[in-house]
Structures are given as structure tokens and as C-alpha cells.
Amino acid sequence: MNNGQNTVNQVPNPTVQSTVKPTVQAQPATTPQPSRVAQPVQQVSKQPAQPQKKVKKKKSHKGFIIFLLLLIIGGMGYYIYTDYQKDLRNKCSPLVTGKDNKNTLELDSTIVQDLYQKVQTNINEDIASTDLDDNMKLYLAYRQIPRKEIYESNCNLFDNSSMQSIKCNKSSTFVPLAFKEESLQREVKKLFGEETNIENNNIQLSNSCLGGFQYIKDRGEYVSGDCNGSVSTIYKADKELIEAYAYNDTIVLKEKVRYYGSEEVDISRLKNGVYVYTFKLDNNYNYAYISKEFEEKK
């Protein structure tokens, strides 16, 4: 009997424990879990909002700093450029103080050779004209026009009576050349200074064949004619660049010249001796051709 009671008492005890424990464990498991899950969700939704605002503020500050730096760099660049322009004369030319304190230039230097080639004339040009008048200035400016700006053209509106020895007639053997008046005026200002104004006119040295371009206003062009004269001469000339120097904003070239021929030179304008070419820096940073003067016999 005791064994039976013990058996009965042992059976219900595990049953009660098993039924009570799951019930007690189920309630706490179901009630707190939703609240614990809900709280982290709210915290997660709030936390990203604050960092996003801070990031935007950092980006705006960073953009402002970059803009400010670019503004400062741009201002410094502009200042450096304008300062360079102001000092360009001193950088690109051998300037010195005072006429007596002249700076000797090498005769084979680029600047000396460039200026000399622009103004040097040959014997035929000297015989035709030695004066630096508007006619000679147009001729010298014409010599500076790049070959690519001179092109084949026609004789339309060419006046055969306006230039001695120069005619333009349509033929299969003669093709006139031409260039724009703007090309000539550009070279006039480059060679003789930005403030120089010379009216467009025919280009011909004296009555020779040198030049031979007629200005045709209605075409806005210079057109060459066919010359029936000759540019040959019995005279010759030896020319030598003997000195070059700079002072202030001026460059001076000295040229020694000797004219001779099979007979004594009887043209009074052709003098043996030293000729002085003077150039002055203009507002466009070009050395403008100012004058050519006879200095002395040598």
C-alpha cells in the first residue's frame, strides 16, 4: 500500500510542475518582448536624423571654405597677372636708367637682329627713297605682312592710270596678288607704334617697280600690278651693323654704309657713313621705329 501511495504522489507532482512552469514562463516571455523590441526601433529611427543634419552642416561649411579658398587664389592670380603686365617692360627689354648709362646689346641677339631686319634696306630701295615718310612707312609695313596673308586675286576695279609703270590687265600670264587693308594697318601699328595712323594709299617707292600695290577702297584690298620697268642698278652697297645699345625705353642701332659702283655715285642722297636707327617701346610693348638719321662719314 505504501508503495502505491508513493507512486500516486509522485505522478501528480511532475504534472503540476510542468503545467505551472510553462504558464509562468509564457507570460513574461510574451509581455516584455514587444516592449523591448519597440524601444530599440524608436531609438534607431531618431538616431539617424541627428547625424544627417550634422553632416549637412559640415558639407555647407566645407563648401564655403572651398569657395573662399578659390576666391583668394583667383584674387592672387589676378594681382600677379596685373603686376606682371606692369613689369613687362622691365622683363622683356634691357632697360637702364639714364641716357649716359647705356646698356650695350649683342649684335647677334634676337631683339637686335629682329629690329634690324625690319628696317634694313637694299641698294634698290635706297635709290628709290631714303626718306622715312608715309610712303616708305607703308612700304616697310607691307614687307612685314606674313606670306600666308597674301593671296592670288584679280584686276577688278584696278586703275591703270594711277600708278606709273604699274598696270593690271587680265591675262593668262599675269596673276595679281592681294592682301586685306587690315593686314597692312596692323603691321603699321606694330612697326611704328600703336598711336600711328597712316591713311591707306598706293604702295610704290618713287616711280620704281618696288611695291606696286594699288589700294582699292571698294574692295578693301591692296592689289598688285604688273611692272614694265626695271629695278636693276649699277650701284652697290656694303652695310654692316656696328653697334647696338639701350637706354631707358629706347634701343639704338648703328649701321655703317658704303655705296660704290662702276662709276662714282652721283646720287646726293646716298651718303657713305653711319646711319642711326632709333626704336622706342610703345604702350603695346613693341619697339616702334621712330627715325633713321645720318650721323657722320666714316
TIRO-721501 format. One record per atom (N, C-alpha, C): x, y, z. Coordinates in steps of 0.2 Angstrom, whole numbers, plus 5000, padded with zeros to 4 digits. Example, Ala and Ser with C-alpha at 12.3 -4.5 7.8 and 13.67 -1.06 7.14 Angstrom:
REM residues 2
506649725039
506249785039
506649845039
506449895035
506849955036
506450005039
END
This chain:
REM residues 298
500449945000
500050005000
500450065000
500950065004
501450125004
501750134997
501950084994
502250094988
501750114983
501050104983
500650134979
500550204980
500450224986
500450294988
501050334985
501550304986
502150344984
502150354976
501850304973
501850304966
501350364964
500750364967
500250414966
500450484967
500850494973
501050554975
501650584970
501950534967
502550564963
502250574956
501750554954
501450564947
501150634946
500750654951
500450724950
500950774951
501450764955
501950824956
502250844950
502550804946
502850824940
502350854935
501750834935
501250864931
501050934933
500950944939
500851014941
501451064940
502051034941
502651074940
502651094932
502551044928
502651054921
502051104919
501451104921
500951144919
501051214922
501251224928
501351294931
501951324928
502451294927
503151324925
503051354918
502751314913
502651344906
502251404906
501751404911
501251464911
501651524914
501951514919
502351574922
502851594917
503251554913
503751574908
503451604902
502851584900
502551604894
502351684895
502051704900
501851764901
502351814901
502951804905
503451854905
503751854898
503751804894
504051804888
503751844883
503051844883
502651874878
502551944880
502451964886
502352034888
502952084887
503552064890
504152114889
504452114883
504352064879
504752064872
504552114867
503852124867
503652184862
503952244864
503952264871
504152324873
504952334872
505252284873
506052284872
506152294864
505752264860
505852274853
505652344850
505152364853
504852434851
505352494853
505652484859
506152544861
506752544856
507052494855
507652504850
507452534843
506852514841
506552544834
506552614835
506252644840
506152714841
506852744842
507252714845
507952744846
508352744839
508252694835
508552694829
508352744824
507652754824
507352804820
507552874822
507652884828
507852954830
508652964829
509052914830
509752924830
510052944823
509752914817
510052944811
509853014809
509353034812
509053104810
509553154812
509853144818
510353194821
511053194817
511353144815
511953144811
511853174804
511253164801
511153184794
511153264794
510853294799
510953364800
511653394801
511953354805
512653374806
513153374800
512953314796
513353304790
513253364785
512553384785
512453434780
512753504782
512853514789
513153574791
513853574789
514153514790
514853504789
515053524781
514553494777
514653504770
514553574768
514153614771
514053684769
514653724771
514853704777
515553744779
516053724775
516153664773
516653644769
516653674762
516053684759
515953714753
516153784753
515953824759
516053894759
516853904760
517153854763
517953864764
518253854757
518053804753
518253794746
518153854742
517553884742
517453944739
517854004741
517954014747
518354064750
519154054747
519353994747
520053974745
520153994738
519653974734
519653984726
519654064725
519254104729
519154174728
519854204730
520154184735
520854204737
521354194732
521354124729
521854104724
521754154718
521054154716
520954204710
521154274711
521054304717
521254364718
522054374717
522354324720
523154324720
523354314713
523054274709
523154264702
523154334698
522554364699
522454424696
522954484698
523154484704
523654534706
524354514703
524454454703
525154434700
525154454692
524554434689
524554454682
524654524680
524254564684
524254644683
524954664685
525254634690
525954664692
526454644687
526354584683
526754564678
526654604672
526054624671
525954674665
526354744666
526354764672
526654824674
527454824673
527654764675
528354754675
528654724668
528154714663
528354684657
528954714653
528954784654
529454824650
530154804653
530154804660
530754784663
531054714661
530554664660
530754594659
530854584652
530554614647
530654604640
531154644637
531354694640
531854744637
532454764642
532954774639
533554794643
533554864645
533154884650
533054954652
533654974657
533855034656
534355054661
534155124663
534455154668
534255224670
534755274667
534455324663
534955374661
535255364654
535255414650
535555404643
536255394643
536655424648
537355414648
537555344651
537055314654
537155244657
536855194652
537155194646
536855144641
537055074642
536655034640
536754964640
536954934633
537554904632
537754884626
537354814625
537154804619
536754744617
537254704612
537154644612
537554594607
537254604600
537654614595
537454624589
537054564586
537254504588
536854444586
536254424590
536054464595
535554444599
534854454595
534354414598
533754414594
533454474593
533354514598
533054584598
533354624593
534054624593
534454674588
534354654581
534354584580
534354564573
533554574570
533154564575
532454564573
532254644571
532454684575
532354754573
532754774567
533354754566
533754774560
533454744554
533254684554
532954654548
532354694546
531954724550
531354754549
531454824545
532054854546
532154924544
532754924539
533154874538
533654874534
533454874526
533754924522
533554924515
534154904511
533954884505
534454864500
534654924495
535154924491
535354974487
534755004482
534354954480
533754974475
533255024479
533155004485
532655034490
532955104491
533655104493
533955174494
533955224488
534055194482
534055234476
533355264475
532855224477
532155244476
531955294481
532155284487
531955334493
532355324499
532555374502
532955364508
532555404514
532055434512
531655474517
531155424521
531055434527
530555394531
529955434531
529655444525
528955474525
528455424525
527755444524
527255394525
527255344519
527555364514
527555314508
528055264510
528655274513
529155224515
528855184520
528455214525
528255184531
527755124528
527255144523
526855094521
527255034517
527755054514
528155004510
528454954516
528754984521
529154944526
528654904530
528054934531
527454894534
527254834530
527254844523
527054794518
527554734519
528154754519
528654704520
528554654526
528254674531
528154634537
527554584537
527154594532
526554554531
526754484530
526454434534
526554364533
526354344526
526854304523
526654274516
525954244516
525754214521
525154174521
524554224520
524654284521
524054334521
524054364514
524554344510
524554374503
524254324498
523854334494
523454284490
523354304483
523254254478
523154274471
522454304471
522354354466
521754394465
521654404458
521354464457
521154484450
521254564449
521054584443
521154654442
520554694442
520054674445
519454714446
519554774449
519254834446
519254904449
520054934449
520454894446
521154924446
521254984441
521455044444
521555104440
522255104436
522355084430
522955084427
523255154426
522955204427
523255274426
523455304433
523355274438
523555304445
524255284447
524655234444
525255224446
525755214440
526255254440
526755254434
527055184434
527155154428
527455094426
527055034429
526555044432
526154984435
525454974432
525354924429
524754904426
524454844428
523754834428
523454764429
522954754424
523154704420
522754684414
522654614415
522054584413
521854514414
522254484408
522654434410
522954394405
523154324408
523354274404
523454214406
524154204410
524654254408
525254254411
525354294418
524954344419
525054384425
524454374429
524554354435
524054344441
524254394446
523854444448
523954484453
523954454460
524254484464
524254464471
523854524475
523654504481
523254554485
523254534493
523154584497
523054574504
522554624507
522254604512
521754654516
522154714518
521754774518
521954834521
522054824529
521754784532
521854774539
522454744540
522754704536
523454674537
523954724537
523854774532
524354824532
524354874538
523754894540
523654934546
523954904552
523854844553
524054804559
524854814559
525154794553
525954804553
526154874554
525754924552
525954994553
526055004560
525554984564
525555004571
526054964575
526154904572
526654864576
527354884574
527554914568
528154934567
528255014569
527755054569
527855124570
527555154576
527255104580
526955124586
526155124586
525855104592
525155094592
524755154590
525055214592
524755284590
524755304583
525155264579
525255294572
524655284568
524455334564
523955324559
524155354553
524155304548
524355324541
523755304536
523555354532
523055334528
523255284522
522755244521
522855194515
523055224509
523555204505
523755234499
524155184495
524255204489
524655154484
525355144487
525555084486
526255074489
526755064483
527155114482
527655114477
528255164479
528855144479
529455184480
529555224474
529555294474
529655334469
529255314463
529555304457
529155284451
529455214449
529755174454
530055114453
529555054453
529754994452
529354934452
529354914460
529654944464
529654924471
528954934474
528654884477
528054894480
527554864474
527254914471
526754904466
526154884467
525854894474
525254884476
524754944476
524154934473
523654984472
523154974478
522955034481
522455024486
521755034483
521354984483
520654984480
520154984486
519955044487
519455054493
518855014493
518555014487
517954974486
517954904488
518554874487
518754804488
519054794495
519254854498
519554844505
520254804504
520554814498
521154764497
521754814494
522354784494
522854804490
523054754485
523054774479
523154734473
523754754469
524154704467
524754714464
524654724456
525054764453
525054764446
525654744443
525654734436
526254714433
526754774431
527354774432
527854824431
528154814425
528254874421
528554864414
529254904415
529454914421
530054954422
530654904424
531154924427
531754884429
531954914436
532254864440
532554894447
533254874447
533554864441
534254854441
534654914442
535254914444
535654974445
536454954445
536855004443
537554994443
537855004450
537455034455
537755044461
537754984466
538154984471
538154934476
538254964483
538054924488
538154954494
538454894499
538854914503
539054874509
538854904515
538454864519
538154884525
538354834531
538454864537
538754824542
538454854549
538154814553
537854834559
538454844564
538654904567
539254904571
539154914578
538554934580
538454954587
537654944589
537554924595
536854924597
536854934605
536354974607
536354994614
535655014616
535555014622
534855034625
534955084631
534455124632
534455174637
533755184638
533555194645
532855204646
532355154643
531955174638
531455134635
531655134627
532255154626
532455164619
533055114617
533055094611
533555054608
533855084602
534455094601
534855124595
535255074592
535255074585
535655034581
536055074576
536655064576
537155104571
537355054565
537255084559
537455044553
537955084549
538555054548
539055084543
538855064536
538855114532
538655104525
539155134520
539355094515
539755124509
539455104503
539255164499
539055154492
539555164487
539555114482
540055124476
539755084470
540155094465
539955064458
540455074453
540255054447
540755064442
540955134440
540555174442
540655254441
540555284448
540755344449
540655374455
539955384457
539755374463
539055384465
538855454464
538355474460
538155544459
537455554462
537255514466
536555524469
536755554476
536555614477
536755654483
536455624489
535855594489
535555564495
535955504497
536355474493
536755414495
537355434498
537355434505
537955464508
538355404512
538955404511
539355354515
539455374522
539455334527
539455344534
539055304538
538855334544
538555294549
537855324549
537355274549
536655294550
536355264556
535955304560
535755284566
534955274566
534755214568
534055194569
533855194576
533355224577
533055234584
532355204585
532355164590
531655124592
531455144599
530855154600
530555174607
530055124609
530055104615
529455054617
528855094618
528355064615
527655094615
527255064620
526555084620
526155064625
525954984624
526054964618
525854894617
526454844617
527054874620
527654834622
527954814615
527954854610
528354844604
528854904603
529354884601
529854934599
529654974593
529455034593
529255064587
529855104584
529855094577
530355134573
530155204573
530655244576
530555314577
530855354571
531555344570
531855384565
532455344562
532755374556
533355354553
533755414552
534355424554
534755484554
535455474552
535655514547
536355514545
536855544551
537255504554
537655534559
538355564557
538755534553
539355554551
539655514545
540155544542
540555504537
541055464541
541155404538
541755354541
542055324535
END
